[in-house]
């Protein structure tokens, strides 16, 4: 019999099957029914809801078969992790805007916007469907599609028009996923083994599955602290859920608009849009995060508001028009471009932290020494370094083959993966289940070099590729791969685990695309709930058109704030490294203007405060004991989220437990 910590084929197969089911139903659930998202963030709802019930089932089966482990704790973690890895592919991680991205310049072209004359001649051959009728069918749906079965819809899709673009983009997506796998494997030893980095989002699944292996799941679930936290979430969402479906029942407010209490001018003018959200699960994650990091998140968020007020006090408010044309998902004020410089410096800091590991890896790679796999690695780091260069080179070659100059392609993909790596560190170390970028990778390139850094076709290609995988990171793959590496630490056989991830990703892309096309052709894309998706995609093409018609040079305002951000981050990094008493972690500065922190700042404040008080007045023993209360908050939120997701499918409208 295999050891309890061994990776078994049954876990890989079960995780793969369940993950693909999530991918298959996500487009229908999210875009047609508008129900609670099955994925969403880096602690997705459906995988954890399934894990919770599988855990109970595994414990029951263990008792039924007198201790024989049908599913061990390791099995459950592998099942959950495979579901997490693929859950985002079907929605924001890839498929959510993919088909709109491929059809927007064709479908929304008009005499007014002149896309047919400005953009259409630049569209790379092979990227877009060449059949205008197929595009219109995507938006209008098949004739009689509502009455067709899903099998009939799949058979009626004009696959001839789609097979070429899907194959072309499939190569791009596959290469990007391969590079992310190599990045995760390259840095996993440094982050997991050398730095012993905390992964707060793994704490609850580890606690659940660990209780299964120890035979103490019943004691764990009936702990009074855990039940207290569970009860808070269950009562809150039961009352508010009933109030959602029956307006006569008063709801408990979970959102306070604090902005009206602040003046519109002066030092506190940056808080006129301040909101206080109450999400029990996010408070739980904040408690499980290192106190220095949770402190830095809410402190820097408040400092960001004060900085806006400080500029107002000294009469240096910069109009939003000074931003120029940007592609940032939440970029609204020039001072927010500090994040461009901060990301760059923090990336160099990550390289500096891992300098010994990376140097040794590079030497072994040049000598073709691929042995010595670490407990957290799938394959040897030197092999992943070669894979990184070869995969990156293939991506560059793919872009060049469609018309992007070589230097531009190298610079662009360097920016893409640099930002992705830094964002993964923020998510994994900070325990941020819901994360958004402030500025897009291309914003820094355009600010410093102007739009002239790209050719006309190169600018369009850069914007479209960025929109496909590298701008909306709420369900991005790379952080999940780092979590997967941590879950696999010390567990073998590694090849089985890695093969499961690779196969799951490949099948998830195919199934997600087929499911999205089926939903669009059955109901018509225009009748789905895709207002946000359409608006963000068309904005990308509008911004490209503006830059093509009126090229912009370097932006002095943005450069100034970018250099300020780099200087602040450098000072924070030095203080963090040199002074043991320094209370603020530099990672908090990177989220100062993220829209995610506008939702979660108060949760991190409460989580930090509770963590700090229990440690100060009760010591380590009380802090660990009370931790179960916050695990209960997380369990309650996600269990209620799953229940209301099921209710939403039945009623046609869904009470949202977590942010969409």
Secondary structure as UniProt FT lines:
FT   TURN            4..5
FT   HELIX           9..27
FT   HELIX           28..32
FT   HELIX           45..64
FT   TURN            65..67
FT   HELIX           73..87
FT   TURN            88..94
FT   HELIX           95..107
FT   TURN            111..113
FT   HELIX           115..118
FT   HELIX           120..122
FT   TURN            125..127
FT   HELIX           132..140
FT   TURN            143..144
FT   HELIX           145..147
FT   HELIX           150..156
FT   HELIX           159..188
FT   HELIX           189..194
FT   HELIX           200..202
FT   HELIX           203..214
FT   HELIX           217..221
FT   HELIX           224..245
FT   TURN            247..248
FT   STRAND          255..257
FT   HELIX           259..261
FT   TURN            267..268
FT   HELIX           269..271
FT   TURN            272..273
FT   STRAND          275..277
FT   HELIX           280..288
FT   HELIX           291..313
FT   TURN            314..315
FT   HELIX           320..323
FT   HELIX           334..337
FT   HELIX           338..353
FT   HELIX           355..366
FT   TURN            367..368
FT   TURN            375..376
FT   HELIX           381..401
FT   TURN            402..403
FT   HELIX           406..430
FT   HELIX           441..449
FT   HELIX           451..453
FT   HELIX           456..465
FT   HELIX           466..470
FT   TURN            474..475
FT   HELIX           477..487
FT   TURN            488..490
FT   HELIX           494..523
FT   HELIX           525..527
FT   HELIX           531..549
FT   HELIX           556..578
FT   TURN            580..581
FT   HELIX           586..591
FT   TURN            592..593
FT   HELIX           595..651
//
